[in-house]
Amino acid sequence: MSLTSPMPAPMPAPTGGPAPVSPGAIPLNRPQLSDSLFTKFAALIYELSGMRFEPNKAYFIASKLDIRVQALGLKNFEAYLSYLESPAGRAEYGFLVDEITINETFFFRHEPQLQAFRDEVLMPMVFARRAQRQMRFRILSAAASTGDELYTIALMLKDMGLTGKDMTFELIGTDICHDALNKARAGVYRKYNIRNVPPGLLQQNFDHTPGAGGGTETWTIKPDVKAMYRFQEGNLMDATRLSTLGKFDIIFCRNVLIYFDEASKEKVVRNLTGILVDDGYVLLGHSENVYSQRHILRPDKTHTNAIAYTKAPPGTPKFNV
Ligand SMILES: C[S@@+](CC[C@H](N)C(=O)[O-])C[C@H]1O[C@@H](n2cnc3c(N)ncnc32)[C@H](O)[C@@H]1O
């Protein structure tokens, strides 16, 4: 199924503030979701996004579905499911996915990985590309959320003096969540998101708006950094759509595989490998593993801090465990 979602563009709001509701949190006045309804909603969410929610996340799912039930003025979860299953309900898929996704992210999220990315992965690749006279370098932040990861990379490239010179860097961020993408495009952040940005980089690259009169204090990314990237919708499960992005030298795919089961992970790993150049790297989050998919993507043991993976040789058979 392809995710068609004619979402009206919501007004981008600053990102950040308190951390989002965790999938395990039990909301007060929680709406009830029967086991059989949970199974049906979980199956639809899985089909749309690849995210697998187990019954112990029923409270989280119910609280999110309830937001859509209220927004649509429906009576209950049964009515919402009937709507989703009707032909008109396709237009609701995007809203459902936007509600369910967990967009937690912030700038300079995992410093040891970023250092290793810069020194051990990026720089050797840039030198190799220059030697080969390949002057275009492409980086994808797959599951970019509100853009913090991609902007972090943009700030690092700028700080390293790599931008505006001989090599053209093309940075693309994709996500399934329209709401997060709109925030990424707006590039307006709260303190929570920018708290790890080194002060010098913060001053150079953001316009600060003090929260006068009880307003929210925000930091807006400057236009010259914005010019380096673009954000667009991309479902990691959709190989056809992803392939339209072209090939990338480095792909960040961090803190999203944790929501997928092995079957979804295999699909995503295959899809990402399909848009990776042969000597490229995929960088995962530190709590993620693709051990069962090592016939497609294998860890690069020389850059362990980078949590970097390279393509397995073509024809590598699937391992039993
Ligand atoms: C926790 S955030 C991670 C953001 C960022 N990569 C980081 O590590 O800070 C996970 C993101 O994955 C996105 N996501 C979930 N399923 C997806 C899918 N099938 N395709 C693309 N993005 C997806 C969510 O919308 C969310 O923005």
The ligand as a Gaussian input file, in Angstrom:
#p B3LYP/6-31G(d) Opt

LIG

0 1
 C       12.670000       9.029000      17.216000
 S       12.640000       9.872000      15.673000
 C       14.353000       9.821000      15.214000
 C       14.827000      11.128000      14.623000
 C       16.308000      11.220000      14.305000
 N       16.696000      10.245000      13.304000
 C       17.141000      11.076000      15.537000
 O       17.749000      10.018000      15.739000
 O       17.213000      11.997000      16.336000
 C       11.919000       8.594000      14.634000
 C       11.340000       9.139000      13.338000
 O       11.072000       8.048000      12.466000
 C        9.956000       8.391000      11.687000
 N        9.394000       7.179000      11.069000
 C        8.696000       6.167000      11.642000
 N        8.352000       5.247000      10.726000
 C        8.836000       5.691000       9.537000
 C        8.798000       5.179000       8.211000
 N        8.195000       4.037000       7.910000
 N        9.397000       5.899000       7.239000
 C       10.029000       7.079000       7.515000
 N       10.094000       7.612000       8.747000
 C        9.511000       6.920000       9.754000
 C        9.036000       9.077000      12.680000
 O        8.078000       9.890000      12.029000
 C       10.017000       9.876000      13.525000
 O       10.127000      11.196000      13.079000

